[in-house]
Amino acid sequence: MNKKCSVCGTAISCGAVQEGESCWCVGFPAIMPAEYDQDCRCKTCLSKAIADKIALAIQTNTPEQMLELASQYDNKNGLIEYIDYTLEYGEFVYSQWYHLKRGTCCGNGCRYCPY
């Protein structure tokens, strides 16, 4: 099904058009509840909105609560730009969410290390 992103207007294709199929968005962390007037978003807009919700959750929850939430997700299914990392000058900068999902400090002095 072809749609437009409800934020930026970019054309998007929803994979959930036939019974039993699911859209690409089901691979994103299910931590952003849909709002009443919300429609589909493109990958970039959805990623940024989820990243904002994660940042708010990090500010309002204890580290233990965030570790528990993050443990439900892992980094084995691929990383999502803006949620797990951003690109700066062609280099990956991993987010606090990525590190929380990782579960431990890697010892590399990462900018957003929560440990």
N, C-alpha and C positions, 0 to 999 in steps of 0.2 A: 504494500500500500504506500503510495507516495503522499507525503505530507510536507508541511513547512514547519521549521522550528518556531515555537511560540515566542522565542526571545529575539532571535536575529533574522528570521525569515528564510534561512538557508533551506533548500530542498533536502529532505531526508526520506529514507525508505524504511518503513517499519516491517520487520520480519514476521510479526504476529498476525498475518492475514488469514492463515488457515488454521483450523482447529488442530491443536497439538503442537503447533510451532510456537517459538518464542522470538522476541525481538533481541537485537544485539544489546539492548540496554539492560537485560537481565544479568549480564556479567558485571555490572557496576555494583558497588556496595549499597545494600538496601537500607540506608540510614537516613534517607531524605524522604519524608512522607509527601505524597502528592497533595497539592492544595486543590481546593474546590475548582478554581478557575484555570488550573494548569493543564496544558496539553503537552504533547511530545516536544522534546528538545533535541537538537543536534548533539553529537558527541562532545564537542567543545563546550557548548553552553551547559549541558548536563554535568560534565566533569567539573566545571568551575563552580556550579551551584552546590554540588556534593562536597567539593573541597571547602567551600565556605561553611557548610553545615558541620563538617569535621572540625574545622578551626574553632567554631563556636563550642562544639562538644568538648574539645581539648581544654578550652578556657573554663568551662563550667563543671567539669567532672574531675574526679581525682585521677591520678596516674593509674591506680589499680583498676578503676572502672574503665578507663580507656584501653588498658592492656586486655581486659576481659572482652571488650567489644572488638578490638582489633584481632584477637585470637580466632574469631569466627571467620576471618578472611586470611588468605595467605598470598605470598608473592609468586607462587608457582604457576598461576593461571595467566601470567602476563601483567605488565604494569600499565597503568592508565595515566596518560599525560594530564597534568594539573591536579590529579588526586595523589598519585604516588611520586611524581617527579615533575619538575619543570626543566626546560632547556635554557641554559645561559651560555652564550658564546659557544654553542655546540656541545656543551658538557651537561651531563645529567646532574641535577641537584635534587636529592631525595628529600621528601617531605617527612614531617613528624609522623604522619599516618603510615608511611612506608616503614619507618623504623619501628613503630609500635607493632606492626604486623610481623616484622622480622623477629621481635621478641627479645633481642639482646643487642648490646652495643657491639659494633664490629671493631672498635678501637682505632678508627681512621680519623677521628676528630671531625665528624660530619657537622655541618652548620646547624641542622635541625634535629640533632640527636636529643631525644627526650630522657636519656639515661645519665 
